[in-house]
Amino acid sequence: MADNHDPETERTDDSRSTTRRTMLKATGTTAVAATGLTAVTGSASAQWFGDVDVIEVEEGLFGWSADDDLPVADELYVFIHGWFGDTTVQSQAEDVLDSLEAGGYEPDEAVALEWPATTFNFPGAESDTEDVGEVTAELAEDFYDSGGGNIRLVGHSLGGRCVLWAADKIGSSYEIDTIAPLGAAADGDMVCDGLFGSGEWYDGIVEGAGVVRNYHSNNDSTVGSAYGGIGGAALGNDGSGCPGDTPDNYVDVDVTDSVSSHLGFLGDDVVGENLAQNLDSTEEGDTGGGIF
């Protein structure tokens, strides 16, 4: 695995030496959602309150960029929302953080990345996750170059695509310590190594992540109805669907007994406890709610 923690490590991709973030500080957008792969929990996001800071990621004149850097800390929690989740990104991030803290994990800093996901053009939002993932990777590279410690990157729904794209996009001298998709809106074979070649994220997981823990529930009918196809698997519903053909640093964690819906991942005690106590492990762990 790559050493993230040496600020002298050189980037192998010269194009990343000047990130697009430095060219444009984007402004965010919020709206109200009522349908689709939404992630609406709690009250509308109030960016000036709570334990989680919000960094806005937006497409602008010079491409996609973020309006701030990640805070440099030994332990950093980063959350990325899904479709229509920008309106409640802070409350979602805090719900997940609360469950992690209840499980024993205490980050030094907590951040949510807000991207413009309020659109009825779902294929467009799905496509945008690759760009959001690339900006996230750039933020992570700068974090490590500045002496940061560990990043625990969590993404819900389309945010699960964002975090997996981040592993794919990050430079070869870096790796994101922990990546945790929750109810990821994706086909399971995207993380598989099959007869006809690897899925889009297979190599990125191998090279760009320390550990990937994919949380899925058979009760997530929202993702289950949208992905997988005939005979396939939906990542957030079934898991990868290819046991034995996933990277060694990847594990599917079945939380069907605890998570009853697509939104149920957010703040779920079993998800939080399992992730908190297995941040650096590919062991599936006991998802029954006990101490492991």
Backbone torsions as a table, in degrees:
resi	resn	phi	psi	omega
1	MET	NA	152.1	-179.3
2	ALA	-74.0	155.5	177.3
3	ASP	-95.0	108.8	-178.8
4	ASN	-74.9	-20.5	-158.1
5	HIS	-99.0	8.9	175.6
6	ASP	-98.9	106.5	-176.9
7	PRO	-65.2	-11.3	-180.0
8	GLU	-89.2	-5.5	-179.7
9	THR	-57.8	130.9	-178.3
10	GLU	-86.8	146.0	174.6
11	ARG	-79.6	138.6	178.9
12	THR	-84.2	-17.4	179.8
13	ASP	-107.7	105.2	-174.7
14	ASP	-62.6	-24.0	-178.2
15	SER	-67.1	-18.4	-179.4
16	ARG	-86.9	-8.6	-175.4
17	SER	-65.1	-28.4	172.6
18	THR	-120.9	104.7	-175.3
19	THR	-76.1	157.5	178.7
20	ARG	-65.7	-22.0	178.2
21	ARG	-59.6	-33.9	-176.7
22	THR	-72.1	-15.9	-178.9
23	MET	-90.9	-23.6	-177.1
24	LEU	-150.2	129.3	172.2
25	LYS	-100.9	108.6	-169.6
26	ALA	-84.0	158.5	172.9
27	THR	-105.6	152.9	-174.1
28	GLY	-96.3	175.9	177.6
29	THR	-140.3	143.5	176.1
30	THR	-130.6	153.1	179.0
31	ALA	-156.1	-177.6	-177.7
32	VAL	-110.3	135.8	-179.1
33	ALA	-119.9	152.6	179.0
34	ALA	-143.6	7.8	-174.6
35	THR	-154.4	170.9	172.8
36	GLY	79.0	-157.5	-179.7
37	LEU	-77.7	62.4	-174.8
38	THR	-82.4	165.3	176.2
39	ALA	-138.8	66.2	-175.4
40	VAL	-102.6	109.0	177.5
41	THR	-134.6	144.9	178.0
42	GLY	67.7	-160.3	-179.5
43	SER	-86.5	171.0	179.3
44	ALA	-60.0	147.7	-174.8
45	SER	-62.3	130.3	174.0
46	ALA	-116.2	105.3	-167.2
47	GLN	-69.6	-9.0	-175.6
48	TRP	-102.1	3.9	-176.3
49	PHE	-127.9	164.7	175.3
50	GLY	93.0	-179.9	-175.2
51	ASP	-92.6	-5.6	-175.1
52	VAL	-113.0	124.8	174.6
53	ASP	-82.6	151.1	-178.5
54	VAL	-113.5	128.3	172.8
55	ILE	-111.5	129.4	-177.2
56	GLU	-92.4	134.0	176.7
57	VAL	-115.9	127.7	-170.9
58	GLU	-147.6	154.2	172.4
59	GLU	-90.2	129.4	-179.2
60	GLY	-133.3	-159.8	-174.4
61	LEU	-60.4	-33.6	-176.9
62	PHE	-108.2	21.2	-178.7
63	GLY	103.7	-162.7	-178.0
64	TRP	-84.1	141.9	-178.9
65	SER	-156.2	167.6	176.7
66	ALA	-112.6	152.5	-176.3
67	ASP	-91.7	6.9	178.0
68	ASP	-163.5	168.3	174.8
69	ASP	-92.7	160.2	171.2
70	LEU	-69.4	141.3	175.7
71	PRO	-67.6	137.8	-179.1
72	VAL	-83.3	122.3	-176.3
73	ALA	-154.0	165.6	176.1
74	ASP	-69.6	-40.8	179.4
75	GLU	-128.1	118.5	-178.2
76	LEU	-123.9	126.7	174.5
77	TYR	-100.3	128.5	179.5
78	VAL	-128.7	129.5	-179.8
79	PHE	-118.9	139.6	175.3
80	ILE	-125.7	128.8	-176.4
81	HIS	-83.1	176.3	178.7
82	GLY	-109.9	-156.2	-175.9
83	TRP	-60.0	129.6	-177.5
84	PHE	62.8	10.8	-177.2
85	GLY	-84.1	-5.3	-178.2
86	ASP	-66.2	-24.8	-178.6
87	THR	-72.6	-22.0	-177.3
88	THR	-130.0	26.4	-172.8
89	VAL	-58.0	-39.8	-176.0
90	GLN	-69.1	-42.8	-179.9
91	SER	-67.5	-36.7	175.1
92	GLN	-61.0	-48.9	-178.7
93	ALA	-59.9	-38.6	-179.4
94	GLU	-72.2	-34.8	176.1
95	ASP	-60.6	-46.8	179.3
96	VAL	-65.5	-41.7	179.3
97	LEU	-62.1	-41.6	177.9
98	ASP	-57.5	-41.4	-179.8
99	SER	-69.1	-35.6	176.4
100	LEU	-66.2	-43.2	179.6
101	GLU	-65.7	-36.6	176.0
102	ALA	-63.7	-27.9	177.8
103	GLY	-85.1	-3.2	174.7
104	GLY	109.2	1.8	179.6
105	TYR	-95.0	130.0	-179.3
106	GLU	-128.3	98.2	178.3
107	PRO	-73.7	157.6	174.5
108	ASP	-78.6	-32.7	178.8
109	GLU	-140.5	152.9	-179.9
110	ALA	-135.7	132.9	-175.2
111	VAL	-137.4	144.3	169.2
112	ALA	-116.8	137.1	175.0
113	LEU	-98.4	121.2	-179.4
114	GLU	-103.7	125.7	178.3
115	TRP	-128.5	157.9	-172.0
116	PRO	-75.2	83.2	-175.8
117	ALA	-100.6	-0.7	179.3
118	THR	-84.5	91.6	-179.9
119	THR	-157.7	144.1	175.5
120	PHE	-83.7	-1.4	174.4
121	ASN	-86.7	80.9	-176.5
122	PHE	-62.2	-44.3	177.5
123	PRO	-57.5	-35.2	176.8
124	GLY	-65.5	-43.5	177.8
125	ALA	-64.1	-40.7	177.6
126	GLU	-59.6	-42.7	178.6
127	SER	-65.5	-37.4	-179.0
128	ASP	-63.6	-23.1	-177.8
129	THR	-60.6	-29.1	177.7
130	GLU	-66.0	-41.3	178.1
131	ASP	-68.3	-40.3	177.3
132	VAL	-62.8	-40.1	177.2
133	GLY	-62.3	-37.9	179.0
134	GLU	-67.4	-41.8	176.4
135	VAL	-63.0	-40.7	178.1
136	THR	-60.5	-41.6	177.8
137	ALA	-62.2	-41.0	178.3
138	GLU	-64.3	-42.1	176.6
139	LEU	-60.2	-42.1	-179.8
140	ALA	-65.2	-41.6	178.1
141	GLU	-59.2	-45.9	178.6
142	ASP	-63.6	-37.9	177.3
143	PHE	-59.2	-48.6	-179.7
144	TYR	-68.1	-40.0	178.3
145	ASP	-61.8	-27.8	-178.9
146	SER	-87.9	4.5	176.8
147	GLY	96.1	13.1	178.5
148	GLY	-66.0	158.8	-177.3
149	GLY	-92.5	-101.1	-175.2
150	ASN	-109.1	139.3	171.9
151	ILE	-108.7	128.3	173.4
152	ARG	-110.4	102.1	-170.0
153	LEU	-102.8	116.4	-176.3
154	VAL	-117.9	134.5	178.2
155	GLY	-136.6	134.7	-179.9
156	HIS	-104.9	134.8	173.6
157	SER	61.4	-120.2	174.8
158	LEU	-63.6	-24.3	173.0
159	GLY	-62.7	-27.7	174.1
160	GLY	-64.4	-35.0	173.2
161	ARG	-65.8	-42.3	-179.1
162	CYS	-57.2	-46.4	-175.4
163	VAL	-69.6	-32.3	177.5
164	LEU	-74.5	-35.3	173.3
165	TRP	-64.2	-34.0	179.3
166	ALA	-60.0	-41.9	176.9
167	ALA	-63.4	-35.9	-179.5
168	ASP	-71.4	-32.5	-172.4
169	LYS	-92.0	-18.3	-173.6
170	ILE	-69.5	147.9	-178.0
171	GLY	-61.2	156.1	-173.0
172	SER	-68.9	-13.0	177.5
173	SER	-89.2	5.2	-174.2
174	TYR	-131.0	159.9	167.2
175	GLU	-149.8	142.7	176.6
176	ILE	-83.5	126.5	-167.4
177	ASP	-59.4	-51.4	-180.0
178	THR	-134.3	132.2	174.1
179	ILE	-124.4	128.0	-176.3
180	ALA	-132.5	97.3	171.4
181	PRO	-75.8	138.0	177.2
182	LEU	-118.9	115.5	-178.6
183	GLY	56.3	46.2	-173.6
184	ALA	-61.6	132.9	178.2
185	ALA	-86.8	85.0	-175.5
186	ALA	-164.4	161.0	171.6
187	ASP	-76.9	141.0	-178.1
188	GLY	-62.8	-32.0	-175.2
189	ASP	-71.5	-4.2	177.0
190	MET	-69.1	-15.4	177.9
191	VAL	-108.8	6.6	-173.2
192	CYS	-98.6	159.0	172.2
193	ASP	-114.0	103.7	-172.0
194	GLY	-113.1	-174.2	-178.3
195	LEU	-64.0	-29.3	-175.1
196	PHE	-106.4	25.7	178.3
197	GLY	107.8	167.0	-177.4
198	SER	-79.6	150.7	173.1
199	GLY	-66.3	167.8	-173.9
200	GLU	-56.1	-31.6	-173.4
201	TRP	-104.5	-2.2	-174.6
202	TYR	-58.3	-55.7	-177.1
203	ASP	-64.5	-37.2	178.7
204	GLY	-62.7	-39.3	177.4
205	ILE	-64.1	-45.0	-179.1
206	VAL	-60.8	-43.8	-170.4
207	GLU	-98.2	-25.4	-170.7
208	GLY	-113.8	4.4	-178.6
209	ALA	-131.6	145.1	171.0
210	GLY	-75.0	-58.2	178.9
211	VAL	-138.6	137.1	170.0
212	VAL	-116.7	122.6	177.6
213	ARG	-118.3	107.9	-176.4
214	ASN	-95.7	114.2	-178.7
215	TYR	-93.7	124.2	-177.7
216	HIS	-136.1	154.5	178.9
217	SER	-138.0	132.2	176.2
218	ASN	-64.8	-14.0	178.5
219	ASN	-84.9	-4.3	-179.6
220	ASP	-81.6	78.7	-177.4
221	SER	-71.0	-22.1	179.0
222	THR	-62.7	-53.2	177.7
223	VAL	-71.3	-38.8	-177.4
224	GLY	-61.5	-32.2	-179.9
225	SER	-82.3	-18.4	-174.9
226	ALA	-98.6	-21.8	-173.6
227	TYR	-132.2	166.9	176.5
228	GLY	100.5	-45.8	-179.3
229	GLY	66.6	-170.7	-179.4
230	ILE	-71.8	118.6	178.7
231	GLY	78.3	-0.9	-179.9
232	GLY	-98.2	-175.4	-179.1
233	ALA	-123.9	141.7	171.8
234	ALA	-96.4	127.0	-170.4
235	LEU	-57.6	-42.9	-177.9
236	GLY	-83.2	-9.7	-178.8
237	ASN	-105.7	-51.0	-175.6
238	ASP	-104.3	-15.5	-167.0
239	GLY	88.8	-163.7	-174.7
240	SER	-68.0	-32.5	-176.3
241	GLY	75.5	8.8	-178.5
242	CYS	-137.0	58.2	-179.6
243	PRO	-56.8	135.7	-177.9
244	GLY	91.9	-18.0	-179.5
245	ASP	-113.3	16.7	175.2
246	THR	-99.6	162.7	178.0
247	PRO	-59.9	155.1	-179.4
248	ASP	-63.4	-25.6	-178.2
249	ASN	-97.3	21.3	-179.8
250	TYR	-119.3	141.0	174.6
251	VAL	-143.3	136.8	170.4
252	ASP	-87.3	132.2	178.2
253	VAL	-118.7	112.8	-177.1
254	ASP	-85.4	113.9	-179.8
255	VAL	-116.3	31.7	-179.1
256	THR	-56.6	-38.3	-177.3
257	ASP	-66.6	-19.9	-176.2
258	SER	-109.8	-36.9	-174.3
259	VAL	-99.6	118.1	-172.6
260	SER	-101.1	-2.7	-176.9
261	SER	-161.0	174.7	180.0
262	HIS	-62.2	-40.2	179.1
263	LEU	-79.5	-12.1	-175.2
264	GLY	-67.6	-16.6	177.5
265	PHE	-65.5	-30.5	-172.5
266	LEU	-75.0	110.0	179.6
267	GLY	85.8	4.7	179.9
268	ASP	-65.8	130.3	-175.6
269	ASP	-63.8	-39.5	-178.4
270	VAL	-68.8	-43.6	175.9
271	VAL	-58.7	-48.7	-178.2
272	GLY	-61.7	-44.7	-178.5
273	GLU	-67.5	-43.1	-179.5
274	ASN	-62.5	-45.5	-180.0
275	LEU	-67.4	-43.7	-178.1
276	ALA	-58.1	-36.8	-174.1
277	GLN	-97.7	3.7	178.3
278	ASN	-134.5	33.0	-174.1
279	LEU	-60.3	-34.1	-176.5
280	ASP	-113.5	27.8	-174.0
281	SER	-132.0	143.8	172.2
282	THR	-97.4	10.5	171.7
283	GLU	-71.1	138.0	-178.6
284	GLU	-66.6	-34.8	179.3
285	GLY	78.3	169.9	179.5
286	ASP	-88.3	114.1	-178.8
287	THR	-94.3	20.5	-179.7
288	GLY	-89.0	1.8	175.5
289	GLY	98.7	0.7	-179.2
290	GLY	-89.1	179.5	176.8
291	ILE	-86.1	131.2	-175.0
292	PHE	-136.1	NA	NA
